[in-house]
């Protein structure tokens, strides 16, 4: 279920990605802590967004890293939900 808090956190991760288009287009991994530190979210907030997506098989991830190539579109499944 997409809660208002999850949606807010997803928007924060998406904003971070939009500022880091080179890294995200290259498809490299990035730590959740790095996103949290630079986006103003907590690591727990970032983890919840990534956990939501990985549990639905949208992305492949690990305990602290995930692949970014398709992530923007996946996050928009959260932020665009009415």
Secondary structure, 3 states (H helix, E strand, C coil): CCCHHHHHHHHHHHHHHHHCHHHHHHCCEEEHHHHHHHHCCCHHHHHHHHHHHHHCCCCCECCCEEECCCHHHHHHHHHCCC
